[in-house]
């Protein structure tokens, strides 16, 4: 038997398959044993096993492989495996945080099981990618986020963008960085779920269309801001308004007459789209718009039947598939 290590997802399944493992059990694969295709995979070295999982690693076990085996530089595939013993994932990550390879330390920095103590140490890493991993980690201490927010002169702007992308970024930092001269940072602020209504309203007038697009897509975007953004000159902004799940029906009605087929298609795809709009747009001569109608669960049965006889083969196929789904229910 060959000894080694294997990481698992939260449910003790492999990242690259749906096989269910359990600590203390032995498993045998019937069939061919092929790298990256079939059989059980693990690595002799801890860091090699971790390199395949990174921030997805939630469990680490010592394993023993046997039967038909094939070995490469960093992994082994076998027909038999014994999940011998589970190791403490926090201790494993602490050990890997000292690895000489930056991509291993980067994976540790991103991992949600990484302790605050290890994150603080990795924040002093010379590799910028490792530091970015620390800042993006949901367990990153607020003190680190606040420290990196102020690093205007000695850090690349991507560091401050990563601060904003942290799900626990404080509202105070979001407010300050919403005024950043760098549009990518303002865009990240507009994406953040904790972004206040005041910030969203301010950024809805941003000079950059990508920032305004994120405002239009935000689930908490004020309705009056959505109404204002339907007059934006950029299609991607109006399309984002039309795709917002909170977009009012009256606003969708206005956008259903937009000059861009992409905007109108977004209206059709919106689950709030009224039946009368779907009926009206089913008469459109634009195939791109019509093909989206059968996907909307609110589409009337009569429209589906009509579209199932459409001249366009893709539209027919989509409508027929939708009719079959309705029958199955």
C-alpha positions as CSV (number, residue, x, y, z in Angstrom):
1,X,0.0,0.0,0.0
2,X,1.2,3.5,-0.9
3,X,0.7,6.1,1.9
4,X,-0.3,9.7,1.1
5,X,-2.9,12.5,1.6
6,X,-6.2,13.4,0.1
7,X,-8.4,16.5,0.6
8,X,-12.2,16.6,0.4
9,X,-15.0,19.1,0.1
10,X,-17.4,19.9,3.0
11,X,-19.4,16.7,2.4
12,X,-16.4,14.5,2.1
13,X,-16.8,14.3,-1.7
14,X,-14.0,14.7,-4.2
15,X,-13.7,18.0,-6.0
16,X,-13.5,16.2,-9.3
17,X,-16.4,13.7,-8.9
18,X,-19.5,12.8,-6.9
19,X,-18.1,9.8,-5.1
20,X,-19.0,9.8,-1.3
21,X,-16.1,9.0,1.0
22,X,-16.1,8.2,4.7
23,X,-13.2,8.2,7.2
24,X,-12.2,4.6,8.2
25,X,-13.7,3.0,5.0
26,X,-12.0,1.1,2.2
27,X,-13.1,1.4,-1.4
28,X,-12.5,-0.5,-4.6
29,X,-12.9,0.7,-8.1
30,X,-14.1,-1.8,-10.7
31,X,-12.9,-0.9,-14.2
32,X,-10.0,0.9,-15.7
33,X,-7.7,3.1,-13.6
34,X,-6.8,6.2,-15.6
35,X,-5.4,9.5,-14.5
36,X,-8.0,12.3,-14.2
37,X,-10.7,10.0,-15.5
38,X,-11.3,7.0,-13.3
39,X,-10.0,5.4,-10.1
40,X,-9.0,7.1,-6.8
41,X,-6.5,9.9,-6.7
42,X,-4.2,11.1,-3.9
43,X,-0.7,12.5,-3.4
44,X,2.3,11.4,-1.5
45,X,3.1,14.9,-0.4
46,X,0.7,17.1,1.5
47,X,1.3,20.2,-0.6
48,X,0.7,18.3,-3.8
49,X,-2.6,17.1,-2.6
50,X,-3.5,20.6,-1.5
51,X,-2.6,22.2,-4.8
52,X,-5.6,20.5,-6.4
53,X,-8.0,21.9,-3.8
54,X,-6.8,25.3,-2.4
55,X,-9.7,27.2,-0.9
56,X,-12.0,24.3,-1.5
57,X,-10.2,22.1,0.9
58,X,-12.4,21.4,4.0
59,X,-11.1,18.0,5.1
60,X,-7.7,16.4,5.0
61,X,-7.1,12.7,5.5
62,X,-4.2,10.3,5.5
63,X,-4.9,7.5,3.0
64,X,-3.4,4.3,1.7
65,X,-3.7,3.3,-2.0
66,X,-3.2,-0.1,-3.6
67,X,-4.4,-2.5,-6.3
68,X,-3.7,-1.2,-9.8
69,X,-1.7,2.0,-9.3
70,X,0.0,4.6,-11.6
71,X,2.2,7.4,-10.3
72,X,3.1,10.8,-11.7
73,X,5.2,13.6,-10.3
74,X,2.5,15.0,-8.0
75,X,-0.3,12.4,-7.8
76,X,-1.2,8.7,-7.8
77,X,-4.3,7.0,-9.2
78,X,-5.2,3.6,-7.8
79,X,-8.1,1.1,-7.9
80,X,-8.2,0.6,-4.1
81,X,-8.0,3.2,-1.3
82,X,-8.3,3.3,2.5
83,X,-9.3,6.6,4.1
84,X,-7.3,6.0,7.2
85,X,-7.4,9.0,9.4
86,X,-8.6,12.7,9.3
87,X,-6.2,15.5,10.3
88,X,-7.1,18.8,11.8
89,X,-7.6,21.1,8.8
90,X,-6.6,24.2,10.8
91,X,-3.3,22.6,11.8
92,X,-2.8,21.4,8.2
93,X,-3.3,24.9,6.8
94,X,-0.9,26.4,9.4
95,X,1.8,23.9,8.3
96,X,1.1,24.6,4.6
97,X,1.2,28.4,5.2
98,X,5.0,28.0,5.6
99,X,5.4,26.3,2.3
100,X,8.1,27.7,-0.1
101,X,5.7,27.7,-3.1
102,X,3.7,30.9,-3.3
103,X,0.6,29.2,-4.9
104,X,0.3,26.9,-1.9
105,X,0.4,29.9,0.5
106,X,-2.1,31.7,-1.7
107,X,-4.5,28.7,-1.5
108,X,-4.1,28.7,2.3
109,X,-4.8,32.5,2.4
110,X,-8.0,32.0,0.5
111,X,-9.2,29.0,2.5
112,X,-12.2,29.8,4.8
113,X,-10.9,27.4,7.4
114,X,-7.6,29.3,7.8
115,X,-7.2,30.8,11.3
116,X,-7.0,34.5,12.0
117,X,-3.5,34.0,13.4
118,X,-2.3,32.4,10.2
119,X,-4.0,35.1,8.1
120,X,-2.2,37.8,10.0
121,X,1.2,36.1,9.3
122,X,0.4,35.7,5.6
123,X,-0.6,39.3,5.3
124,X,3.1,40.1,5.7
125,X,4.0,37.8,2.9
126,X,6.2,39.3,0.2
127,X,4.1,37.8,-2.6
128,X,1.2,40.1,-3.6
129,X,-1.0,37.2,-4.6
130,X,-0.8,35.8,-1.1
131,X,-1.7,39.1,0.4
132,X,-4.7,39.4,-2.0
133,X,-5.8,36.0,-0.9
134,X,-5.7,37.1,2.8
135,X,-7.7,40.2,2.0
136,X,-10.4,38.2,0.1
137,X,-10.8,35.6,2.9
138,X,-14.1,36.0,4.7
139,X,-12.3,35.6,8.0
140,X,-9.9,38.4,7.3
141,X,-9.8,40.7,10.4
142,X,-11.3,44.2,9.9
143,X,-8.0,45.7,11.1
144,X,-6.2,44.2,8.1
145,X,-8.9,45.6,5.7
146,X,-8.6,49.0,7.2
147,X,-4.8,48.9,7.1
148,X,-4.8,47.9,3.4
149,X,-7.4,50.5,2.5
150,X,-4.9,53.2,3.4
151,X,-2.1,51.7,1.3
152,X,-2.5,54.1,-1.6
153,X,1.1,54.9,-2.3
154,X,2.9,51.6,-1.6
155,X,0.4,49.1,-2.9
156,X,-1.1,48.3,-6.3
157,X,-4.8,49.5,-6.5
158,X,-5.8,45.8,-6.9
159,X,-5.1,45.5,-3.1
160,X,-7.8,48.1,-2.3
161,X,-10.1,46.5,-4.8
162,X,-9.7,43.2,-3.0
163,X,-10.5,45.0,0.3
164,X,-13.8,46.0,-1.2
165,X,-14.5,42.5,-2.5
166,X,-14.3,41.0,1.0
167,X,-17.9,40.1,1.9
168,X,-17.4,41.6,5.4
169,X,-15.9,44.9,4.2
170,X,-17.2,47.6,6.7
171,X,-19.6,50.3,5.3
172,X,-17.1,53.0,6.3
173,X,-14.5,51.6,3.9
174,X,-17.1,51.2,1.1
175,X,-18.1,54.9,1.6
176,X,-14.5,56.1,1.3
177,X,-13.5,53.9,-1.6
178,X,-16.7,54.8,-3.5
179,X,-14.9,58.1,-4.2
180,X,-11.7,56.4,-5.5
181,X,-10.3,57.8,-8.8
182,X,-10.0,54.2,-10.1
183,X,-13.2,53.0,-11.7
184,X,-12.5,49.3,-11.0
185,X,-12.6,50.0,-7.3
186,X,-15.8,52.0,-7.6
187,X,-17.3,49.2,-9.6
188,X,-16.4,46.7,-6.8
189,X,-18.1,49.0,-4.3
190,X,-21.3,49.1,-6.4
191,X,-21.3,45.2,-6.5
192,X,-21.0,44.8,-2.7
193,X,-24.1,43.6,-1.0
194,X,-23.5,45.9,2.0
195,X,-23.4,48.9,-0.3
196,X,-25.8,51.6,1.2
197,X,-28.6,53.2,-0.7
198,X,-26.8,56.5,-0.5
199,X,-23.7,55.1,-2.1
200,X,-25.8,53.4,-4.9
201,X,-27.5,56.7,-5.7
202,X,-24.2,58.5,-5.8
203,X,-22.6,55.9,-8.1
204,X,-25.7,55.8,-10.4
205,X,-24.3,59.1,-11.7
206,X,-20.8,57.7,-12.1
207,X,-18.9,58.7,-15.3
208,X,-18.1,55.1,-16.0
209,X,-20.8,52.8,-17.5
210,X,-19.4,49.7,-15.9
211,X,-20.0,51.3,-12.5
212,X,-23.5,52.3,-13.4
213,X,-24.2,48.8,-14.7
214,X,-23.3,47.3,-11.3
215,X,-25.6,49.8,-9.6
216,X,-28.4,48.7,-12.0
217,X,-27.8,45.1,-11.2
218,X,-27.6,45.5,-7.4
219,X,-30.5,43.8,-5.6
220,X,-31.0,46.8,-3.3
221,X,-30.9,49.4,-6.0
222,X,-33.6,52.0,-5.2
223,X,-36.6,51.9,-7.6
224,X,-36.2,55.6,-8.5
225,X,-32.6,55.0,-9.5
226,X,-33.6,52.1,-11.7
227,X,-36.2,54.3,-13.3
228,X,-33.6,56.9,-13.9
229,X,-31.1,54.5,-15.4
230,X,-33.5,53.3,-18.2
231,X,-32.5,56.5,-19.9
232,X,-28.8,55.7,-19.8
233,X,-27.1,55.9,-23.3
234,X,-25.3,52.6,-22.8
235,X,-27.1,49.3,-23.6
236,X,-25.3,47.3,-20.8
237,X,-26.8,49.7,-18.2
238,X,-30.3,49.5,-19.5
239,X,-30.0,45.7,-19.9
240,X,-28.9,45.4,-16.3
241,X,-32.0,47.4,-15.2
242,X,-34.2,45.0,-17.2
243,X,-32.6,42.0,-15.6
244,X,-32.9,43.2,-12.0
245,X,-35.2,41.0,-10.1
246,X,-36.7,44.0,-8.3
247,X,-37.4,46.0,-11.5
248,X,-41.0,47.3,-11.3
249,X,-43.5,46.2,-13.9
250,X,-43.9,49.8,-15.2
251,X,-40.2,50.0,-15.8
252,X,-40.2,46.7,-17.6
253,X,-43.0,47.9,-19.8
254,X,-41.0,51.0,-20.9
255,X,-37.9,48.8,-21.5
256,X,-39.9,46.4,-23.6
257,X,-39.9,49.1,-26.3
258,X,-36.1,49.7,-26.1
259,X,-34.3,50.0,-29.4
260,X,-31.8,47.3,-28.3
261,X,-32.8,43.7,-28.7
262,X,-30.5,42.8,-25.8
263,X,-32.5,45.0,-23.4
264,X,-35.8,43.6,-24.6
265,X,-34.5,40.1,-24.2
266,X,-33.6,40.9,-20.7
267,X,-37.2,42.0,-20.1
268,X,-38.4,38.7,-21.5
269,X,-36.0,36.8,-19.2
270,X,-37.1,38.7,-16.1
271,X,-39.5,36.6,-14.0
272,X,-41.5,39.7,-13.2
273,X,-42.3,40.3,-16.9
274,X,-46.1,40.5,-17.2
275,X,-48.0,38.1,-19.4
276,X,-49.3,40.9,-21.7
277,X,-45.7,41.9,-22.5
278,X,-44.8,38.3,-23.3
279,X,-47.8,38.1,-25.6
280,X,-47.0,41.3,-27.3
281,X,-43.3,40.4,-27.8
282,X,-44.2,36.9,-29.2
283,X,-45.3,38.8,-32.3
284,X,-41.8,40.3,-32.7
285,X,-39.8,39.6,-35.8
286,X,-36.6,39.4,-33.8
287,X,-35.7,35.7,-33.3
288,X,-33.3,36.6,-30.4
289,X,-36.2,38.1,-28.4
290,X,-38.7,35.4,-29.3
291,X,-36.4,32.6,-28.3
292,X,-36.3,33.8,-24.8
293,X,-40.1,33.8,-24.3
294,X,-40.5,30.0,-23.8
295,X,-37.9,30.1,-21.0
296,X,-40.1,32.4,-18.9
297,X,-42.3,30.2,-16.6
298,X,-45.0,32.9,-16.9
299,X,-45.4,32.3,-20.6
300,X,-49.0,31.4,-21.3
301,X,-49.7,27.9,-22.7
302,X,-51.3,29.4,-25.9
303,X,-48.1,31.3,-26.7
304,X,-46.0,28.1,-26.2
305,X,-48.2,26.2,-28.6
306,X,-48.0,28.9,-31.1
307,X,-44.2,29.1,-30.9
308,X,-43.9,25.3,-31.1
309,X,-44.9,25.8,-34.8
310,X,-42.6,28.8,-35.4
311,X,-40.6,28.9,-38.6
312,X,-37.3,29.1,-36.6
313,X,-36.1,25.6,-35.6
314,X,-34.5,26.8,-32.4
315,X,-37.6,28.6,-31.3
316,X,-39.7,25.5,-32.1
317,X,-37.4,23.3,-30.1
318,X,-37.3,25.6,-27.1
319,X,-41.1,25.9,-27.1
320,X,-41.6,22.2,-27.4
321,X,-39.2,21.5,-24.6
322,X,-41.1,24.0,-22.4
323,X,-44.4,22.3,-23.2
324,X,-43.0,18.9,-22.2
325,X,-41.8,20.4,-18.9
326,X,-45.3,21.7,-18.2
327,X,-46.8,18.3,-18.9
328,X,-44.3,16.6,-16.5
329,X,-45.5,18.8,-13.7
